[in-house]
């Protein structure tokens, strides 16, 4: 296997790992948002719009958490280069 194939394989695994981490964090955010009482802030909490808002909030929050985790691992992998 030459260098190009090895780099492409590593990038593919990295992409897959990023997708999995993002989906796990979005699912975790959905689970956490289930415990919030959003009904008090919404006119019609049983509507499709309220559920869509909950989906959007969980995606936005989950994406930010996943970005932090992915960036943290990337930054920590750069640390050995300092020494």
matplotlib code that plots the C-alpha trace (Angstrom):
import matplotlib.pyplot as plt

x = [0.0, 1.5, 1.4, -1.6, -3.8, -2.8, -3.6, -6.9, -7.8, -6.9, -9.0, -11.9, -11.7, -11.5, -14.6, -16.5, -15.4, -16.6, -20.0, -20.4, -19.4, -21.8, -24.7, -24.0, -23.9, -27.1, -28.8, -27.5, -28.7, -32.2, -32.3, -31.2, -33.8, -36.5, -36.1, -36.6, -40.1, -40.4, -44.2, -44.0, -42.3, -44.4, -48.0, -48.8, -46.3, -47.9, -47.6, -45.3, -43.5, -42.7, -41.2, -39.3, -37.9, -36.8, -35.1, -33.3, -32.2, -30.8, -29.0, -27.5, -26.4, -25.2, -23.2, -21.5, -20.7, -19.3, -17.2, -15.7, -14.9, -13.5, -11.4, -10.2, -8.9, -7.3, -5.5, -4.4, -2.9, -0.8, 0.7, 3.5, 4.9, 5.8, 8.2]
y = [0.0, 3.3, 6.6, 7.9, 4.9, 4.9, 8.6, 8.1, 5.2, 7.3, 10.2, 7.8, 6.4, 9.9, 10.9, 7.9, 8.6, 12.2, 11.1, 8.5, 11.0, 13.6, 11.2, 10.1, 13.6, 14.6, 11.6, 12.5, 16.1, 14.8, 12.7, 15.7, 18.0, 15.5, 16.5, 20.2, 21.7, 23.5, 23.5, 26.7, 28.6, 27.4, 28.3, 24.8, 22.3, 19.2, 20.7, 19.5, 22.9, 22.3, 18.9, 20.3, 23.0, 20.2, 18.4, 21.6, 22.4, 18.9, 19.0, 22.4, 21.4, 18.0, 19.4, 21.9, 19.2, 16.9, 19.6, 20.2, 16.5, 16.1, 19.3, 18.3, 14.9, 16.6, 19.2, 16.5, 14.5, 17.6, 17.9, 15.3, 17.5, 20.1, 17.7]
z = [0.0, -1.0, 1.0, -1.0, -0.2, 3.4, 3.7, 2.0, 4.3, 7.4, 6.2, 5.5, 9.0, 10.5, 8.6, 9.8, 13.3, 13.0, 11.7, 14.5, 17.2, 15.8, 15.7, 19.2, 20.5, 18.7, 20.2, 23.6, 23.2, 22.1, 25.3, 27.5, 25.9, 26.7, 30.3, 29.7, 30.1, 26.8, 27.1, 29.2, 26.5, 23.6, 22.6, 21.3, 22.7, 21.0, 17.5, 14.8, 14.9, 18.6, 17.8, 14.9, 17.2, 19.6, 16.7, 15.6, 19.1, 19.6, 16.3, 17.0, 20.6, 19.6, 16.7, 19.0, 21.5, 18.8, 17.4, 20.8, 21.3, 17.8, 18.1, 21.5, 20.3, 17.3, 19.5, 21.9, 19.0, 18.1, 21.6, 21.1, 18.3, 21.0, 22.7]

ax = plt.figure().add_subplot(projection="3d")
ax.plot(x, y, z, "-o")
ax.set_aspect("equal")
plt.show()
